[in-house]
Amino acid sequence: MKKLIFVFPGQASQYVGMGRNLYENSDAARNLMDTAVKLPGLDHIKEVAFDGPEDRLTRTDNVQPAITIVSLMTLAALRESAEKSDQKLRLLACAGHSLGEYAAHAAAGNLSFTQAIELTQKRGAWMNEASQPPNPAGGMIAIMGLPLDDVKAIAAKLGADRIALANVNSPGQFILSGNAEAIAEAYKLASAACAKRVIPLNVSGAWHSPLMNSARTKMTALLAERLPNISTPINSEVKVVANASSDVVKSPDELRDTLGKQVTSPVIWTDCVRRLLTATGYPGLPGELTPENLEKYSPWPIFVEVGPGKVLRGLIRSIDKGIETAGVEDMASIEAFLQTIG
């Protein structure tokens, strides 16, 4: 039986029409969307995900619950299809990229579907609020082809209250996030330092930066209110690696703490991918090992991107080409994946 690690996408993986095929062909997926539209303030979310328009879908307050719903619909359809074909899914661990961490906790059983959707709905609304006037305009840039220390030095030069390292997506791709003026200065500094590419990102806010402090404060309070029972056990069978710590979440206190912190903390995705392996009995990334050790720990798990898009598969291959990846987002890809793992 193949060992699996599920990873869940974040913002920017969305597209108009996501989830429609699942809704039309999977009872389990349909039940989740039908549950979601009955939640307060989400009666429009099916229409937005299925029909757009794109500018309405990409609004932060819409896209965050929409991606979470569709990711968990995908998971439900995958599990339903596996059960119908009498296949068992051997899930070792989960992680999500930023927003995707909520779906990861739901997949592991640490959050209910309703909790994950209600929390991401508020997260999206408050992050959107923090990016609107009278708050300062924010932005993000991707920097490729500079050492991480050089990227950190650019941020430090411009000031921690203005700009921050938001993502370490792979060994060669880093994201800075901050106010519009600082981002423009960072663009010039990175270009002058001979970065291979510097790309302004099409985002409406400075995610994972100090500009999101108000959203973090509200999320921290909401998590304490909605998840108050510290005796609720965390699933130790399926480990979840948090963005804020790049480590396994072991208690409800850690769950609340890491989900609150991640609003302003960087997503060190490279460390999260490595920790997913070391937390499940592997010594590190395949590319860090000798051929003998690679064989010793075989078979290695498959990293499965569960939800819309292909962003995480690309990042994981950039981190280590020796990691086997797959993706499921509709019934055709689910059927193909189940055939692959036999």
C-alpha positions in Angstrom: 0.0 0.0 0.0 1.4 3.4 -1.1 2.2 5.8 1.7 0.7 9.3 1.2 1.3 12.8 2.3 -1.5 15.3 1.5 -0.7 18.9 0.8 -3.4 21.6 0.4 -3.1 24.7 -1.8 -3.5 28.3 -0.7 -4.6 31.5 -2.4 -3.7 31.9 -6.1 -4.6 28.3 -6.9 -8.2 29.2 -7.6 -10.0 29.2 -11.0 -13.6 29.8 -12.1 -15.3 26.4 -12.3 -13.3 24.7 -9.6 -15.3 22.0 -7.8 -18.2 21.9 -10.3 -17.1 18.5 -11.7 -16.9 17.1 -8.1 -20.3 18.5 -7.2 -21.9 16.9 -10.2 -20.3 13.5 -9.8 -19.6 12.8 -6.1 -22.3 12.6 -3.4 -19.7 13.2 -0.7 -18.4 16.4 -2.4 -21.9 17.6 -3.1 -22.9 17.2 0.5 -20.0 19.5 1.6 -20.9 22.3 -0.7 -24.6 22.0 0.2 -23.5 22.3 3.8 -21.3 25.3 3.2 -23.9 27.4 1.4 -26.2 27.1 4.5 -23.5 28.7 6.7 -24.1 32.4 7.5 -22.7 34.7 4.8 -21.9 31.9 2.4 -25.1 31.4 0.4 -23.2 32.8 -2.6 -20.1 30.7 -2.5 -21.1 27.9 -4.8 -22.1 30.4 -7.5 -18.8 32.3 -7.0 -16.6 29.1 -7.3 -18.5 27.6 -10.2 -19.4 30.7 -12.3 -17.3 33.5 -11.1 -16.7 36.1 -12.4 -13.0 35.9 -11.8 -12.7 39.2 -10.1 -15.4 38.3 -7.6 -13.8 34.9 -7.0 -10.3 36.3 -6.4 -11.5 38.7 -3.7 -9.8 37.6 -0.5 -13.0 37.3 1.5 -14.5 35.0 -1.2 -11.5 33.0 -2.3 -10.3 31.8 1.1 -13.5 29.9 2.0 -14.0 28.8 -1.6 -10.6 27.2 -1.9 -11.0 25.5 1.5 -14.4 24.1 0.5 -13.2 22.8 -2.9 -10.1 21.3 -1.4 -12.2 19.4 1.2 -14.7 18.4 -1.5 -11.8 16.9 -3.4 -10.7 15.0 -0.3 -14.2 13.7 0.3 -14.6 12.6 -3.3 -11.2 10.9 -3.2 -12.1 9.0 0.0 -15.5 8.1 -1.5 -14.0 6.8 -4.7 -11.3 4.8 -2.8 -14.0 3.2 -0.6 -16.1 2.2 -3.7 -13.1 0.5 -5.3 -12.1 -1.1 -2.0 -8.8 0.8 -1.8 -7.3 2.0 1.5 -5.5 5.4 1.6 -2.5 5.2 3.9 -2.2 8.8 5.0 0.9 9.7 7.0 0.8 13.5 7.3 -0.7 16.7 5.9 0.3 20.3 5.5 -1.2 23.3 3.7 0.4 26.3 2.1 -0.8 29.3 4.1 -4.6 29.1 3.8 -4.3 25.4 3.0 -3.3 24.6 6.6 -7.0 24.8 7.6 -7.9 22.1 5.1 -4.9 20.0 6.4 -6.2 20.1 9.9 -9.6 19.1 8.7 -8.2 16.2 6.7 -6.4 15.0 9.8 -9.5 15.3 11.9 -8.3 18.2 14.1 -11.0 20.6 12.7 -14.5 19.8 11.5 -15.5 20.9 8.0 -17.7 23.6 9.4 -15.0 24.9 11.7 -12.5 25.1 8.8 -14.9 27.0 6.6 -16.1 29.4 9.3 -12.5 30.2 10.3 -11.3 30.7 6.7 -14.3 32.9 6.0 -13.3 35.2 8.9 -9.6 35.0 8.0 -10.3 36.1 4.4 -12.6 38.9 5.5 -10.2 40.3 8.1 -7.2 40.0 5.7 -9.2 41.9 3.1 -10.2 44.5 5.6 -6.5 45.0 6.6 -5.6 45.7 3.0 -8.2 48.4 2.4 -8.1 52.1 3.2 -7.4 53.8 5.5 -4.8 51.0 6.0 -1.7 51.4 3.8 -1.7 49.8 0.3 0.4 46.6 0.2 2.0 44.3 -2.3 4.3 41.3 -2.8 7.2 40.4 -5.1 8.7 37.1 -6.0 12.5 37.1 -6.2 14.4 34.3 -8.0 18.1 33.8 -8.4 19.3 35.5 -5.2 20.6 33.8 -2.1 18.1 33.8 0.8 20.5 35.9 3.0 20.6 38.6 0.3 16.8 38.7 0.2 16.6 38.9 4.0 19.2 41.8 3.8 17.0 43.7 1.4 14.1 43.4 3.9 16.2 44.4 6.8 17.5 47.5 5.0 14.0 48.7 4.3 12.7 48.1 7.8 10.8 45.3 9.6 7.8 47.5 10.1 7.5 48.1 6.3 8.4 44.8 4.6 9.0 41.1 5.5 10.0 37.8 4.1 6.6 36.1 3.4 7.5 32.9 1.7 10.5 30.5 1.1 8.7 28.5 -1.5 11.8 26.6 -2.8 15.6 27.1 -2.6 15.4 29.6 -5.4 12.1 31.4 -5.0 11.4 33.9 -2.2 8.5 36.3 -1.6 8.7 39.7 0.1 5.6 41.4 1.4 5.0 44.9 2.6 3.7 48.4 2.0 3.6 49.5 -1.7 6.5 52.0 -1.3 8.8 49.4 0.4 7.9 46.8 -2.3 8.9 49.3 -5.1 12.2 49.9 -3.3 12.8 46.2 -2.8 12.1 45.6 -6.5 14.9 48.0 -7.4 17.3 46.6 -4.9 16.8 43.0 -6.0 17.2 43.9 -9.6 20.4 45.8 -8.9 21.7 42.8 -7.0 21.3 40.8 -10.2 18.4 38.6 -9.3 17.4 36.4 -12.2 13.8 37.5 -12.0 11.8 39.9 -9.9 8.1 39.6 -10.4 5.4 41.8 -8.8 2.5 39.6 -7.7 -1.1 40.2 -8.6 -2.4 40.4 -5.0 -4.6 42.8 -3.2 -2.7 42.9 0.1 0.6 42.3 1.9 0.0 38.8 3.1 2.3 37.3 5.8 3.6 40.7 6.7 3.3 43.2 9.6 0.5 44.9 7.6 -1.7 42.0 8.6 -1.3 42.5 12.4 -4.9 43.6 12.8 -6.1 40.4 11.1 -3.8 38.3 13.2 -5.1 39.8 16.4 -8.7 39.1 15.4 -7.9 35.5 14.3 -6.1 34.8 17.6 -9.2 35.9 19.5 -11.5 33.9 17.3 -9.5 30.7 17.5 -9.6 31.0 21.3 -13.3 31.5 21.2 -14.2 28.8 18.7 -11.6 26.2 19.8 -11.7 26.6 23.6 -11.5 22.9 24.7 -7.8 22.3 25.4 -8.6 18.6 26.2 -9.5 17.9 22.6 -6.8 15.5 21.4 -4.8 16.2 18.2 -4.6 13.3 15.8 -1.2 11.7 16.4 -1.8 9.1 13.6 -1.9 11.7 10.9 0.6 14.5 11.6 0.1 18.1 10.5 3.1 20.4 10.0 2.4 24.0 10.7 3.6 26.9 8.5 4.5 29.1 11.5 6.8 26.6 13.2 7.7 24.2 10.4 7.0 21.5 12.9 4.3 19.0 13.9 1.3 20.3 15.8 1.0 18.3 19.0 -1.7 19.9 21.0 -4.8 22.1 20.7 -2.8 25.0 22.2 -0.2 24.6 19.4 -3.0 24.4 16.8 -4.5 27.7 17.9 -1.1 29.4 18.3 0.2 28.4 14.9 -2.9 29.2 13.0 -3.0 32.7 14.6 0.7 33.4 14.0 0.7 32.3 10.4 -1.3 35.4 9.4 1.9 37.5 9.8 4.6 34.7 9.9 6.5 33.6 6.8 5.6 30.3 5.1 8.9 28.4 5.0 7.6 25.8 2.6 11.0 24.1 2.1 11.3 23.4 5.8 7.7 22.2 5.9 8.3 19.7 3.1 11.4 18.4 4.8 9.6 18.1 8.2 6.7 16.1 6.6 9.3 13.5 5.8 11.3 13.5 9.0 8.1 13.4 11.1 7.0 10.2 9.3 10.3 8.3 9.7 12.4 9.4 6.8 15.9 11.0 7.4 15.4 14.0 5.2 14.9 15.0 1.5 15.8 12.3 -1.0 18.4 14.6 -2.6 20.2 14.9 0.7 20.8 11.1 1.0 23.2 8.6 -0.4 21.9 6.0 -2.9 22.2 3.4 -0.2 20.0 5.3 2.2 17.5 6.1 -0.6 17.1 2.4 -1.1 17.1 1.6 2.6 14.0 3.9 3.2 12.2 2.8 0.1 9.3 3.1 -0.7 9.1 6.8 -0.2 5.7 8.5 0.2 3.8 10.3 -2.6 3.0 14.0 -2.0 -0.5 14.5 -3.2 -1.8 18.0 -3.9 -5.5 17.9 -2.9 -7.5 20.7 -4.3 -7.4 23.2 -7.2 -4.3 23.9 -9.3 -0.8 22.6 -9.6 1.2 25.2 -7.6 2.4 22.9 -4.8 3.6 20.1 -7.1 5.8 22.6 -8.9 7.2 24.0 -5.7 7.9 20.5 -4.3 9.7 19.4 -7.5 11.8 22.6 -7.2 12.7 21.6 -3.6 13.7 18.1 -4.5 13.1 16.4 -7.8 13.4 13.0 -6.1 10.0 13.5 -4.4 7.1 11.8 -6.2 4.1 14.0 -6.6 0.5 13.7 -7.8 -2.6 15.8 -7.8 -6.3 15.4 -7.5 -8.9 18.1 -8.2 -11.7 16.5 -10.2 -13.1 13.0 -10.8 -10.8 12.2 -13.7 -7.6 13.0 -11.7 -9.0 11.1 -8.7 -9.7 8.0 -10.9 -6.2 8.3 -12.5 -4.5 8.6 -9.1 -6.3 5.6 -7.6 -5.3 3.5 -10.6 -1.7 4.6 -10.2 -1.5 3.5 -6.5 -3.4 0.3 -7.3 
